[in-house]
Amino acid sequence: NEPELILMDEPTASLDPDIADKTLSLIENWRKEKNISILYTSHNMQEVSRICDDVLFLSNGTIIEHDTPQNLAKKVTKAELILTYEKDPKQALEYLQGRSILYEQRHPSQLIIQTQEQDIPRIIFDISKTGLWMNDITINKPTLEDFFLQISRDTNGTP
């Protein structure tokens, strides 16, 4: 058969990670080689980002969001900035406390900051001016899963 459309409902559910990855690779190859459209339903946003060009979110049978995975992820305004230091980041803590920036100190030498993605360069620059040496900087940008969680909370009315 040479179908133009394939319907897949949670095709990797209950598969071992290595078999799930092989299955996803097979699906990707079908799309490219045979120019097949795939209607793919899943709660696994990592898979959806990997497989789909276009994403619809439904609530009670109504489309509530429709766009590319990348554009939907960009609708989440908060990003996570993780700063790791050689020693106690006292100066960085003082900087953050003086600016009402949401942060958490999970380890004595690590700060996790929740902020607007566009504010990250300024925060890094300002903290670096305190003279405190950063060993590592990690930026976790919003993903499709973050967007899914955001609209799920908004739709269900939970914080």
C-alpha positions as a Markdown table, in Angstrom:
| # | Residue | x | y | z |
|---|---|---|---|---|
| 1 | Asn | 0.0 | 0.0 | 0.0 |
| 2 | Glu | 1.0 | 3.6 | -0.6 |
| 3 | Pro | -1.3 | 5.5 | 1.8 |
| 4 | Glu | -1.4 | 9.3 | 1.7 |
| 5 | Leu | -2.5 | 9.5 | 5.3 |
| 6 | Ile | -1.7 | 7.3 | 8.3 |
| 7 | Leu | -3.5 | 7.6 | 11.7 |
| 8 | Met | -1.4 | 6.9 | 14.8 |
| 9 | Asp | -2.7 | 6.9 | 18.3 |
| 10 | Glu | 0.1 | 6.8 | 20.9 |
| 11 | Pro | 2.2 | 4.5 | 18.7 |
| 12 | Thr | 5.1 | 4.3 | 21.2 |
| 13 | Ala | 3.0 | 3.8 | 24.4 |
| 14 | Ser | 4.4 | 1.0 | 26.5 |
| 15 | Leu | 7.5 | 0.5 | 24.3 |
| 16 | Asp | 11.0 | 0.3 | 25.7 |
| 17 | Pro | 12.9 | 3.5 | 25.0 |
| 18 | Asp | 15.2 | 1.9 | 22.4 |
| 19 | Ile | 12.3 | 0.4 | 20.5 |
| 20 | Ala | 10.3 | 3.6 | 20.8 |
| 21 | Asp | 13.2 | 5.5 | 19.3 |
| 22 | Lys | 13.5 | 3.1 | 16.4 |
| 23 | Thr | 9.7 | 3.4 | 15.8 |
| 24 | Leu | 10.0 | 7.2 | 15.7 |
| 25 | Ser | 12.9 | 7.0 | 13.3 |
| 26 | Leu | 10.8 | 4.7 | 11.1 |
| 27 | Ile | 7.9 | 7.2 | 11.2 |
| 28 | Glu | 10.3 | 10.1 | 10.3 |
| 29 | Asn | 11.6 | 8.1 | 7.3 |
| 30 | Trp | 8.2 | 7.3 | 6.0 |
| 31 | Arg | 7.2 | 11.0 | 6.1 |
| 32 | Lys | 10.4 | 12.0 | 4.2 |
| 33 | Glu | 10.7 | 9.2 | 1.7 |
| 34 | Lys | 7.0 | 8.6 | 0.9 |
| 35 | Asn | 5.6 | 12.1 | 1.5 |
| 36 | Ile | 3.0 | 10.7 | 3.8 |
| 37 | Ser | 0.8 | 12.8 | 6.1 |
| 38 | Ile | 0.5 | 11.5 | 9.6 |
| 39 | Leu | -2.3 | 12.2 | 12.1 |
| 40 | Tyr | -0.4 | 11.6 | 15.3 |
| 41 | Thr | -2.0 | 11.6 | 18.7 |
| 42 | Ser | 0.1 | 11.6 | 21.8 |
| 43 | His | 0.5 | 13.0 | 25.3 |
| 44 | Asn | 4.3 | 12.8 | 24.9 |
| 45 | Met | 5.3 | 16.3 | 23.8 |
| 46 | Gln | 8.9 | 15.3 | 23.1 |
| 47 | Glu | 7.6 | 12.8 | 20.5 |
| 48 | Val | 5.2 | 15.4 | 19.1 |
| 49 | Ser | 8.0 | 17.9 | 18.7 |
| 50 | Arg | 10.1 | 15.3 | 16.9 |
| 51 | Ile | 7.4 | 14.0 | 14.5 |
| 52 | Cys | 5.0 | 16.8 | 13.8 |
| 53 | Asp | 5.2 | 20.0 | 11.7 |
| 54 | Asp | 1.8 | 21.2 | 12.8 |
| 55 | Val | 0.2 | 20.7 | 16.2 |
| 56 | Leu | -3.4 | 21.0 | 17.4 |
| 57 | Phe | -4.4 | 21.1 | 21.1 |
| 58 | Leu | -8.0 | 20.1 | 21.8 |
| 59 | Ser | -10.1 | 20.7 | 24.9 |
| 60 | Asn | -13.6 | 19.0 | 25.0 |
| 61 | Gly | -13.4 | 18.5 | 21.2 |
| 62 | Thr | -12.6 | 22.2 | 20.4 |
| 63 | Ile | -9.3 | 23.3 | 19.0 |
| 64 | Ile | -7.7 | 25.7 | 21.5 |
| 65 | Glu | -4.3 | 26.1 | 20.0 |
| 66 | His | -2.8 | 25.4 | 16.5 |
| 67 | Asp | 0.7 | 26.2 | 15.3 |
| 68 | Thr | 4.2 | 24.7 | 14.8 |
| 69 | Pro | 5.8 | 23.0 | 17.9 |
| 70 | Gln | 8.5 | 25.8 | 17.9 |
| 71 | Asn | 5.9 | 28.6 | 17.8 |
| 72 | Leu | 3.8 | 27.1 | 20.5 |
| 73 | Ala | 6.9 | 26.7 | 22.8 |
| 74 | Lys | 7.7 | 30.4 | 22.2 |
| 75 | Lys | 4.4 | 31.3 | 23.8 |
| 76 | Val | 5.8 | 30.3 | 27.2 |
| 77 | Thr | 7.4 | 33.4 | 28.4 |
| 78 | Lys | 9.4 | 32.0 | 31.3 |
| 79 | Ala | 12.8 | 30.3 | 30.9 |
| 80 | Glu | 15.1 | 28.7 | 33.4 |
| 81 | Leu | 18.6 | 30.0 | 34.0 |
| 82 | Ile | 20.9 | 27.8 | 36.1 |
| 83 | Leu | 24.1 | 29.3 | 37.5 |
| 84 | Thr | 26.7 | 27.2 | 39.2 |
| 85 | Tyr | 29.5 | 28.7 | 41.2 |
| 86 | Glu | 32.8 | 27.7 | 42.7 |
| 87 | Lys | 31.8 | 29.0 | 46.1 |
| 88 | Asp | 28.8 | 30.5 | 48.0 |
| 89 | Pro | 27.0 | 32.8 | 45.6 |
| 90 | Lys | 26.3 | 35.5 | 48.3 |
| 91 | Gln | 26.7 | 38.5 | 45.9 |
| 92 | Ala | 24.4 | 36.9 | 43.3 |
| 93 | Leu | 21.8 | 36.3 | 46.0 |
| 94 | Glu | 22.0 | 39.9 | 47.1 |
| 95 | Tyr | 21.6 | 41.0 | 43.4 |
| 96 | Leu | 18.5 | 38.7 | 43.0 |
| 97 | Gln | 16.9 | 39.7 | 46.3 |
| 98 | Gly | 17.2 | 43.4 | 45.4 |
| 99 | Arg | 15.3 | 42.9 | 42.1 |
| 100 | Ser | 12.4 | 40.7 | 42.9 |
| 101 | Ile | 13.6 | 37.9 | 40.6 |
| 102 | Leu | 12.2 | 34.5 | 41.3 |
| 103 | Tyr | 14.9 | 32.1 | 42.2 |
| 104 | Glu | 15.7 | 28.9 | 44.1 |
| 105 | Gln | 19.0 | 27.7 | 45.7 |
| 106 | Arg | 18.8 | 23.9 | 45.4 |
| 107 | His | 22.5 | 23.4 | 46.3 |
| 108 | Pro | 24.9 | 25.8 | 48.1 |
| 109 | Ser | 26.7 | 26.7 | 44.9 |
| 110 | Gln | 23.8 | 26.6 | 42.4 |
| 111 | Leu | 21.0 | 29.1 | 41.7 |
| 112 | Ile | 18.0 | 28.3 | 39.5 |
| 113 | Ile | 16.3 | 31.5 | 38.2 |
| 114 | Gln | 12.9 | 31.7 | 36.6 |
| 115 | Thr | 12.7 | 34.7 | 34.3 |
| 116 | Gln | 11.6 | 36.1 | 31.0 |
| 117 | Glu | 13.9 | 34.7 | 28.3 |
| 118 | Gln | 14.8 | 38.1 | 27.0 |
| 119 | Asp | 16.0 | 39.1 | 30.5 |
| 120 | Ile | 18.6 | 36.3 | 30.7 |
| 121 | Pro | 21.6 | 38.2 | 29.1 |
| 122 | Arg | 21.0 | 41.2 | 31.4 |
| 123 | Ile | 20.9 | 39.0 | 34.5 |
| 124 | Ile | 24.1 | 37.1 | 33.6 |
| 125 | Phe | 25.9 | 40.4 | 32.8 |
| 126 | Asp | 24.7 | 42.1 | 36.0 |
| 127 | Ile | 25.6 | 39.2 | 38.2 |
| 128 | Ser | 29.0 | 38.8 | 36.6 |
| 129 | Lys | 29.7 | 42.5 | 37.5 |
| 130 | Thr | 29.6 | 41.4 | 41.2 |
| 131 | Gly | 33.0 | 39.6 | 40.6 |
| 132 | Leu | 31.6 | 36.2 | 41.4 |
| 133 | Trp | 33.0 | 33.5 | 39.2 |
| 134 | Met | 30.4 | 31.2 | 37.4 |
| 135 | Asn | 31.5 | 27.7 | 36.7 |
| 136 | Asp | 28.6 | 26.8 | 34.5 |
| 137 | Ile | 25.6 | 28.6 | 32.9 |
| 138 | Thr | 22.7 | 26.5 | 31.6 |
| 139 | Ile | 19.7 | 28.0 | 29.9 |
| 140 | Asn | 16.6 | 25.8 | 29.6 |
| 141 | Lys | 14.3 | 27.4 | 27.0 |
| 142 | Pro | 10.6 | 26.6 | 27.0 |
| 143 | Thr | 9.5 | 23.4 | 25.2 |
| 144 | Leu | 6.3 | 22.2 | 23.7 |
| 145 | Glu | 5.8 | 20.2 | 27.0 |
| 146 | Asp | 6.0 | 23.5 | 28.9 |
| 147 | Phe | 3.4 | 25.0 | 26.7 |
| 148 | Phe | 1.2 | 21.9 | 27.1 |
| 149 | Leu | 1.4 | 22.2 | 30.9 |
| 150 | Gln | 0.7 | 25.9 | 30.7 |
| 151 | Ile | -2.5 | 25.5 | 28.6 |
| 152 | Ser | -3.6 | 22.5 | 30.7 |
| 153 | Arg | -3.4 | 24.6 | 33.8 |
| 154 | Asp | -5.2 | 27.5 | 32.1 |
| 155 | Thr | -7.9 | 25.2 | 30.7 |
| 156 | Asn | -8.4 | 23.3 | 33.9 |
| 157 | Gly | -8.2 | 26.3 | 36.1 |
| 158 | Thr | -5.4 | 25.1 | 38.3 |
| 159 | Pro | -2.4 | 27.2 | 39.1 |
